[in-house]
Amino acid sequence: MIKIQDVCFGYNEGQDVLQGLTLEFDQRTTAIIGQNGAGKTTLVKLLKGLLKPTGGDIWVAGVNSKDVTVAQLAGKIGLVFQNPNDQIFKRTVLEEVMFGPLNMKVETAAAKQQALQALEMVGLADQTDVNPHDLGLSEKKLISIASIVAMNTDIIILDEPTIAQDAAGKRRIAQIIEQLSQEGKLVMTILHDMDFVAAHFERTIVMNRGKVVLDDKTREVFSHQDLLREACLDTPYVTQLGKQWGLPETVLTTEELISAMKRPR
Ligand SMILES: Nc1ncnc2c1ncn2[C@@H]1O[C@H](COP(=O)(O)OP(=O)(O)OP(=O)(O)O)[C@@H](O)[C@H]1O
């Protein structure tokens, strides 16, 4: 669905923030992790067409991002920004979530239907008339997710969706990701929460200083404690407990840890 070939990008000449990335994305739920400044947000802005590569090529659904405008790419790829205040600007939740489909020239009735379905998915179907600016950060994040889901793109990128979410909010985000993935969409997510990554993502890509240093099944990635440490990242808490218990395998959830601990040693 997305192919990236030798992509370089720098905000300032001579200072490449991304250095020759080559990646292919398929329908697996994919987490992108890396310390602050690793280049994660820059990468997804390039995918969305908000930035253009200074070298290399990006194809989204077979189309080279250099040959299309941001508006043309908007029908293929949706990006939920890290800060919902960068995205929200309408006076009611329903207007906000309808804006994307209407902007894509969807008829008003269908746009409303898509918006209501998206709000149902994020658990805010009863907040349609509320001013989004009166809501808390966790709800604003859910509204910004609904706004992108309502546009019904095949590719959805979430930048730090778990920030400001309590345990129930995180469970909701995990359900949304799972549902979108089951609908056949590519869901790519930037995250700092390693426990969330371990529990919910099939593939994990680790970035460090503008390069991909690991790209594999999530369990495989979290078995490379040394490489992760070099990238200034921790393994999930439950994985660390498993290692301290002396387990040879890499566990990713509490269920896996408990079942492994019950085994005779
Ligand atoms: N608009 C900009 N102008 C100049 N430099 C920028 C700009 N945006 C980001 N950078 C720099 O590019 C590098 C990569 O930043 P980016 O935001 O992509 O990293 P990140 O991995 O998403 O970090 P975080 O986890 O903190 O969001 C950093 O050194 C950052 O300071």
The ligand as a MOL file (V3000), in Angstrom:
LIG
                    3D

  0  0  0     0  0            999 V3000
M  V30 BEGIN CTAB
M  V30 COUNTS 31 33 0 0 0
M  V30 BEGIN ATOM
M  V30 1 N 9.7130 22.2850 11.2220 0
M  V30 2 C 10.9580 21.9050 11.5340 0
M  V30 3 N 12.0230 22.6710 11.2490 0
M  V30 4 C 13.2850 22.2910 11.5460 0
M  V30 5 N 13.5960 21.1110 12.1530 0
M  V30 6 C 12.5790 20.3210 12.4800 0
M  V30 7 C 11.2070 20.6520 12.2020 0
M  V30 8 N 10.4070 19.6460 12.6390 0
M  V30 9 C 11.2300 18.7180 13.1720 0
M  V30 10 N 12.5150 19.1180 13.0730 0
M  V30 11 C 13.6910 18.3650 13.5320 0
M  V30 12 O 13.7360 17.1490 12.8090 0
M  V30 13 C 14.1480 16.0790 13.6490 0
M  V30 14 C 13.1080 14.9630 13.6170 0
M  V30 15 O 11.9220 15.4630 14.2210 0
M  V30 16 P 10.5670 14.6260 14.2780 0
M  V30 17 O 9.5310 15.5160 14.8520 0
M  V30 18 O 10.3330 14.0000 12.9710 0
M  V30 19 O 10.9910 13.4960 15.3220 0
M  V30 20 P 10.0560 12.4900 16.1300 0
M  V30 21 O 10.7430 11.1780 16.0970 0
M  V30 22 O 8.6810 12.5370 15.5960 0
M  V30 23 O 10.0910 13.1070 17.5890 0
M  V30 24 P 8.9370 13.1740 18.7350 0
M  V30 25 O 8.8170 11.7740 19.2620 0
M  V30 26 O 9.5030 14.1290 19.7260 0
M  V30 27 O 7.6780 13.6730 18.0800 0
M  V30 28 C 14.3970 16.6760 15.0290 0
M  V30 29 O 15.7680 16.9420 15.1670 0
M  V30 30 C 13.5960 17.9560 15.0020 0
M  V30 31 O 14.1630 18.9240 15.8210 0
M  V30 END ATOM
M  V30 BEGIN BOND
M  V30 1 1 1 2
M  V30 2 1 2 3
M  V30 3 2 2 7
M  V30 4 2 3 4
M  V30 5 1 4 5
M  V30 6 2 5 6
M  V30 7 1 6 7
M  V30 8 1 6 10
M  V30 9 1 7 8
M  V30 10 2 8 9
M  V30 11 1 9 10
M  V30 12 1 10 11
M  V30 13 1 11 12
M  V30 14 1 11 30
M  V30 15 1 12 13
M  V30 16 1 13 14
M  V30 17 1 13 28
M  V30 18 1 14 15
M  V30 19 1 15 16
M  V30 20 2 16 17
M  V30 21 1 16 18
M  V30 22 1 16 19
M  V30 23 1 19 20
M  V30 24 2 20 21
M  V30 25 1 20 22
M  V30 26 1 20 23
M  V30 27 1 23 24
M  V30 28 2 24 25
M  V30 29 1 24 26
M  V30 30 1 24 27
M  V30 31 1 28 29
M  V30 32 1 28 30
M  V30 33 1 30 31
M  V30 END BOND
M  V30 END CTAB
M  END
